[in-house]
Amino acid sequence: MKPTDLRGILQYIPRFRERTFIISVDGAIVTSDNFANILLDVAVLRSLNIRVLLVHGAGAQIRSLAQEQGTTASDIDGAGVTDANTLQLALTAANRLTHEILEGLAANDLRAVSTNAVIAHPLGILQGINHLFTGKVERVDTEMLQALLAQGIIPVVPPLGFDGDGRTYRVNSDAVASSLADALHATKLIFITTYDGLTRNGVLVRELGVADLDDLIGQAKNEMPIELRSKAIHASSACKHGVPRVHIINGQVDEGLLAEVFSNDGIGTLIYANEYQQIRRALKKDVRAILQLTKSSVDTAELMKRTRADIQQHLPDYYLFEIDKNPVACVALHLYPETRQGELACLFVKVSHENQGVGRKLIQFVESKAREMGMEELITLSTQAFTYFQSKGGFIEGTPERLPPSRREKYELSGRNSKVLFKRLAQEKNLLSSSFSTSK
C-alpha cells in the first residue's frame, strides 16, 4: 500500500489535526519541476486540517542573479557577510520566489499571504568581521501568524527580517524556520532540500536522536555540504527548544512530503527530541499487528507459526517496538520459574528497520526483564538466525536436554530441529530501565 493511499493516511489524522507544520523549502526546490507536486501535497495537508506555514530560501536564485548581472554575492547561505549588493540580490530573489509560491498556492485553491512576521536585528561583528546586512532572528510575531493559521491561511515567510526602523536584513532560512517552529510550538519542522537527508559514512541516516545528531555534526561537519550542515545545526536547535520532530527530505522525490509525514518508514532523515522509540507490552488490540509483522518469517519457516489464539493466551509475554506509535518489531519473553529460565521468542524486525540496532535493543530489553523477574538463564531456539543470536546477543549453543521439561516436550513435538541457544544472566543492576518506556 502506498503511503499516500487514504487508509495509510487515516491513522495519522487524529494525531496531526489542528497541529502546525513548518515546511522550509530551499530556493532550488521552488524552481524545480517537482515543486508543483509539493504544493499538491501541501493541499492534502490543509484538507486534513493541518496548519501549514511555508518558509523558503533563495540561495540558488541569488547565485543565478549575480551571474546574470556579472557581479558576485558576498554570501550565499545567509550566514556570512551580506553587503549592500548582495542584499539587493536577496530582495529581488526572495520577492520573485514568494510570488511564485503564492501563485502556486492560488492554483491549488489555497489562501496564502506573504508576511513580515520575522523581527530581526543585525548579526553584528563576529571575530572582528562586520556582517553588515546579515540579520539574526530577534523574535516572531506569533499573534499575527496564529491569527492567519486559525483562518486557514498559509503564511509564506521569506528569508528576510525587519527591524523597528524599517530596515531589512537577510536571514538564514533554516534559522527562520527553526525560530518559527519554536515560537509556534510546531509539531513538525520539515526541511525540503536537494539532498536525500543526512548521511554517515556515505549511508543515509533514517533517524537519530538530537544527542546523536550533535555527535554527527561534531564528527562530520566539515564533510557535510554547507546546506546540510546548516539544516543539521538548526534541526538540533529546534529539538532542544521543544519541537518533537524535524525531517530532512529530498524535494525532488514525487509524493516525498506525504511519504515522509504519513509513512512509518519515510524517505529522508528524522531527528527526534523525545520518546520517538518505545518498547511496550502488547495489548489485545495488537494481536493482529503481531500476526502481520511475523507473517513473512512464518512463511519462510524462520519463525514458528503462532495462531491468534496462541498469542492471545500468552499476550502478557509479548512486547512491541514502536516508532511514532507504529509497531516495527516484536519479541516475547516466556518464563519458566521452576528452572529459573526465560525464553526469548518471536523476535522479528521489519525489513525497513533492519540493521538499525532494533533487534539488539529488543534482546537487551528481554534480558533486562528476565533478570528483573529473577531468571538466571535466557534461552532461545532458532532455525535460521542462530548466528545472529551468537554474534549480537552473546548466546552459546547447547543441547535440548537443558531446556525446561515443558519446553523440551514442545521442542520435540514441533519437529523443527531448532538450534538451542543459552545465555547466563548476571544478576546486576538494570542499566536499561531509563532507556525504554514500557506500558503496564
C-alpha positions in Angstrom: 0.0 0.0 0.0 1.3 3.4 -1.0 1.8 5.8 1.9 -0.4 8.3 0.0 -3.4 5.9 0.0 -6.3 7.0 2.2 -6.1 4.1 4.5 -2.4 4.7 5.2 -3.1 8.3 6.0 -6.2 7.8 8.2 -4.2 6.5 11.2 -2.2 9.8 11.4 -5.1 12.2 11.1 -6.2 12.3 14.8 -2.6 12.9 15.8 -1.9 15.8 13.3 -5.3 17.5 13.1 -5.1 21.2 14.1 -1.3 20.8 14.6 1.2 23.2 13.0 3.8 22.1 10.4 6.6 24.4 9.4 7.8 23.5 5.9 11.1 25.1 4.8 11.8 24.8 1.1 15.2 25.5 -0.5 15.2 28.0 -3.3 16.5 25.4 -5.7 13.4 23.3 -5.0 10.9 26.1 -5.5 12.0 26.4 -9.1 12.3 22.6 -9.7 9.9 20.6 -11.8 8.6 18.8 -8.7 7.6 21.9 -6.7 4.0 21.8 -8.2 3.7 18.3 -6.7 4.9 19.6 -3.3 2.2 22.2 -3.4 -0.3 19.5 -4.1 1.0 17.6 -1.0 0.5 20.9 1.0 -3.1 21.0 -0.3 -3.6 17.5 1.1 -2.2 18.5 4.5 -4.6 21.5 4.6 -7.5 19.3 3.6 -6.8 17.3 6.8 -6.9 20.4 8.9 -3.2 20.5 9.4 -1.9 24.1 9.8 0.9 24.8 7.4 3.4 27.6 7.3 5.9 27.9 4.4 9.4 29.3 4.6 11.6 29.5 1.6 15.3 30.1 0.9 16.8 32.0 -2.1 20.4 30.9 -2.3 20.2 29.3 -5.7 18.4 32.4 -7.1 20.9 34.8 -5.6 23.7 32.9 -7.2 21.9 32.9 -10.6 21.1 36.7 -10.4 24.7 37.5 -9.5 25.9 35.6 -12.6 23.3 37.3 -14.8 24.5 40.7 -13.6 28.1 39.8 -13.8 28.6 40.6 -10.1 29.5 38.5 -7.1 27.5 37.9 -4.0 29.3 38.3 -0.7 27.3 35.4 0.8 25.0 32.7 -0.5 23.8 30.7 2.5 22.7 33.6 4.6 25.1 33.1 7.5 28.1 35.1 6.2 28.6 38.7 5.3 25.8 40.4 3.4 26.9 43.6 1.7 24.6 46.1 0.0 24.8 44.5 -3.4 24.0 41.0 -2.0 21.1 42.4 0.0 19.6 43.8 -3.2 20.0 40.5 -4.9 18.4 38.8 -1.9 15.4 41.1 -2.0 14.9 40.6 -5.7 15.3 36.8 -5.5 13.1 36.5 -2.4 10.3 38.6 -3.8 10.3 36.6 -7.0 10.1 33.3 -5.2 7.5 34.5 -2.8 5.3 35.5 -5.7 5.9 32.1 -7.4 4.8 30.3 -4.3 1.7 32.5 -3.9 0.8 31.8 -7.5 1.2 28.0 -7.0 -0.9 28.0 -3.8 -3.6 30.0 -5.6 -3.6 27.4 -8.4 -4.4 24.8 -5.7 -7.2 27.0 -4.3 -5.3 27.7 -1.1 -5.3 31.1 0.6 -1.9 32.5 1.4 -0.1 35.7 2.3 3.4 37.0 2.5 4.3 38.3 5.9 6.8 40.5 7.7 6.4 38.4 10.9 10.2 37.9 11.5 11.7 40.7 13.5 15.5 40.8 13.2 18.5 42.7 14.3 22.0 42.9 12.8 24.2 39.8 13.4 26.9 42.4 14.1 30.6 42.0 14.4 31.8 38.4 14.9 35.5 37.7 15.3 36.3 41.2 14.1 34.2 40.9 10.9 31.2 43.2 10.4 28.4 41.1 8.9 26.6 44.3 7.6 23.1 43.4 6.4 23.1 39.8 7.7 20.5 39.5 10.4 19.6 37.3 13.3 16.0 36.5 14.4 15.1 38.5 17.4 11.5 37.4 17.8 8.5 36.2 15.8 5.1 37.9 15.6 3.2 34.9 16.8 0.0 36.8 17.2 -0.1 37.6 13.5 0.8 34.1 12.4 -1.6 32.3 14.7 -4.5 34.6 13.5 -3.7 33.7 9.9 -3.4 30.0 10.6 -6.7 30.0 12.5 -8.4 31.3 9.4 -6.9 28.6 7.2 -4.4 31.0 5.6 -0.9 29.8 4.8 1.8 32.3 5.8 4.7 32.4 3.3 7.8 33.7 5.0 10.9 34.8 3.0 14.5 34.6 4.3 14.3 38.3 5.4 13.9 40.0 8.7 12.8 43.5 9.6 13.7 45.8 12.5 11.6 48.5 14.1 13.2 51.2 12.0 12.1 49.6 8.7 15.5 48.2 7.8 15.6 44.8 6.1 18.2 42.1 6.9 19.0 38.9 5.1 18.4 35.9 7.5 19.3 32.3 7.0 16.1 30.5 6.0 16.9 27.5 8.2 17.2 29.8 11.2 13.9 31.4 10.3 12.2 28.0 10.1 13.7 26.8 13.4 12.6 30.1 15.1 9.1 29.8 13.7 8.8 26.2 14.8 9.8 27.1 18.3 7.6 30.2 18.6 4.5 28.4 17.2 5.1 25.1 19.1 5.1 23.3 15.8 4.6 19.5 15.8 6.9 19.1 12.8 9.7 21.1 11.1 10.3 19.8 7.6 13.4 20.9 5.6 12.9 20.2 1.9 16.2 20.3 0.1 18.1 18.7 -2.9 19.7 16.0 -0.7 18.2 12.7 0.4 19.0 13.5 4.1 21.9 13.3 6.4 24.5 10.6 5.8 27.1 8.8 7.9 29.9 7.1 6.0 28.0 7.5 2.8 24.9 5.8 4.1 21.6 7.6 4.6 20.7 8.0 8.3 17.0 7.2 8.7 16.5 8.5 12.2 18.6 9.7 15.1 18.1 11.5 18.4 19.2 15.0 18.9 22.2 13.9 21.0 23.4 11.6 18.2 22.8 14.4 15.8 25.2 16.7 17.8 27.8 13.9 17.7 27.4 13.6 13.9 27.7 17.4 13.5 30.9 17.4 15.6 32.4 14.4 13.8 31.4 15.1 10.2 30.5 18.8 9.9 33.5 19.5 7.6 32.3 16.7 5.3 28.7 17.9 5.1 27.6 20.1 2.3 27.1 23.6 3.7 23.3 23.4 3.1 23.0 20.2 5.1 25.3 21.4 7.8 23.0 24.4 8.3 19.9 22.2 8.5 21.6 19.8 10.9 22.5 22.7 13.3 19.1 24.3 13.2 17.4 20.9 13.5 19.3 20.4 16.7 18.3 23.8 18.0 14.7 23.2 17.2 14.6 19.9 19.0 16.3 21.4 22.1 13.6 24.1 22.1 10.8 21.6 22.2 10.0 20.8 18.5 9.3 17.0 18.7 10.3 16.0 15.1 12.5 17.5 12.4 12.6 16.0 9.0 15.2 16.5 6.2 13.9 15.2 2.8 14.7 15.4 -0.9 12.2 17.7 -2.6 12.8 16.1 -6.0 11.0 12.9 -4.9 7.4 12.7 -6.1 5.0 12.5 -3.2 8.0 12.7 -0.9 6.4 15.1 1.5 3.4 12.8 2.0 5.6 9.7 2.2 7.6 11.3 5.0 4.6 12.5 7.0 2.2 9.6 6.5 4.6 6.7 6.4 6.3 4.9 9.2 9.5 4.5 7.1 9.7 7.9 5.5 12.1 8.8 2.7 14.7 11.0 4.5 16.2 11.7 7.9 14.1 12.1 11.0 15.6 13.8 14.1 13.6 13.3 17.2 13.6 15.1 20.5 11.5 12.9 22.8 10.3 9.3 23.2 10.3 8.6 19.5 11.1 4.9 20.1 9.3 2.9 22.7 9.1 -0.7 23.8 5.8 -1.5 25.4 3.8 -4.5 26.4 1.4 -5.8 23.8 -2.3 -5.2 24.2 -5.3 -7.2 22.9 -5.6 -4.8 20.0 -2.1 -5.6 19.0 -2.6 -9.3 18.2 -3.4 -8.5 14.6 -0.3 -6.4 14.3 1.9 -9.2 15.7 0.5 -11.7 13.2 1.1 -9.2 10.3 4.6 -8.4 11.4 5.7 -12.0 11.7 3.8 -13.4 8.7 6.8 -13.3 6.2 9.1 -15.1 8.7 6.5 -17.7 9.4 6.0 -18.3 5.7 9.8 -18.9 5.3 9.8 -21.1 8.4 12.2 -18.7 10.2 9.7 -18.3 13.0 7.3 -21.0 14.4 3.7 -20.5 13.4 1.5 -18.9 16.1 -2.2 -18.7 15.9 -4.3 -15.8 17.1 -5.4 -18.0 20.0 -1.8 -18.8 20.9 -0.8 -15.1 21.0 -3.9 -14.2 23.0 -3.3 -16.9 25.5 0.3 -15.6 26.2 -0.3 -12.0 25.4 1.4 -10.6 28.6 4.6 -12.2 27.3 4.7 -10.1 24.1 6.3 -6.7 23.6 6.2 -4.3 20.6 8.9 -1.9 19.5 7.2 1.3 18.2 8.2 4.2 16.1 5.8 7.1 16.4 3.3 4.7 17.9 3.6 2.3 14.9 4.9 -1.3 15.6 8.0 -2.1 13.6 9.3 -5.1 15.7 8.1 -7.6 18.3 9.5 -10.1 20.8 8.2 -12.4 23.5 9.6 -13.5 26.9 8.2 -16.8 28.2 9.1 -17.6 31.8 9.9 -20.9 33.4 10.2 -20.1 37.1 10.7 -23.8 38.1 14.1 -23.8 36.4 14.7 -20.0 36.6 14.9 -19.8 32.8 13.3 -17.3 30.4 12.8 -17.9 26.7 13.4 -15.1 24.1 10.9 -15.9 21.4 9.2 -14.4 18.3 11.9 -11.8 17.7 11.1 -10.1 14.4 12.1 -6.7 12.9 10.5 -5.2 9.8 12.8 -5.2 6.8 12.6 -1.4 6.6 14.2 -1.2 10.1 16.8 -3.9 9.8 20.5 -3.1 10.5 19.5 -0.2 12.8 20.1 -1.9 16.1 16.4 -2.6 16.8 16.9 -6.4 17.2 19.8 -5.9 19.6 17.7 -3.4 21.7 14.9 -6.0 22.0 17.4 -8.7 23.1 18.8 -6.3 25.7 15.3 -5.4 26.8 14.3 -9.1 27.2 17.5 -9.8 29.1 16.7 -7.0 31.5 13.1 -8.1 32.0 14.2 -11.7 32.6 16.7 -10.5 35.2 14.1 -8.4 36.9 11.9 -11.5 37.2 14.6 -13.5 38.9 15.6 -15.6 35.9 19.2 -16.9 35.8 19.4 -18.0 32.2 17.9 -16.9 28.9 17.2 -19.5 26.2 16.2 -19.1 22.5 15.5 -21.5 19.7 16.4 -20.7 16.1 16.5 -22.5 12.7 18.0 -19.6 10.7 19.1 -16.7 12.9 21.3 -18.6 15.3 24.4 -16.9 14.1 22.8 -13.5 14.9 22.0 -14.5 18.4 25.5 -15.8 18.9 27.3 -12.8 17.4 25.0 -10.0 18.5 23.4 -11.4 21.6 26.2 -13.4 23.2 24.3 -16.7 23.2 26.1 -20.1 23.0 24.8 -23.3 21.6 23.6 -26.0 23.9 21.6 -29.2 23.8 17.8 -29.8 24.2 18.4 -31.5 27.5 19.0 -28.1 29.1 15.5 -26.9 28.2 12.8 -26.8 30.9 10.8 -30.0 30.8 7.6 -28.4 29.4 9.6 -26.6 26.7 11.5 -29.6 25.7 8.3 -31.5 25.1 7.1 -28.8 22.7 10.5 -28.8 21.1 10.4 -32.5 20.3 6.8 -32.3 19.1 7.5 -29.4 16.7 9.9 -31.4 14.5 11.7 -28.2 13.6 15.1 -29.4 14.9 16.0 -25.8 16.0 19.3 -25.0 17.4 19.1 -24.4 21.2 21.0 -21.4 22.5 21.6 -20.3 26.1 22.9 -17.2 27.9 23.6 -16.8 31.6 22.2 -13.7 33.1 24.4 -11.8 35.6 22.3 -10.6 38.5 23.4 -6.9 38.1 21.6 -3.6 38.3 19.3 -3.0 35.4 21.0 -0.4 33.3 18.3 -0.1 30.7 15.4 1.0 33.0 15.8 4.6 31.9 16.3 3.8 28.2 12.9 2.3 27.5 9.3 3.1 28.5 7.0 0.1 29.0 3.3 0.1 29.4 2.0 -1.8 32.4 
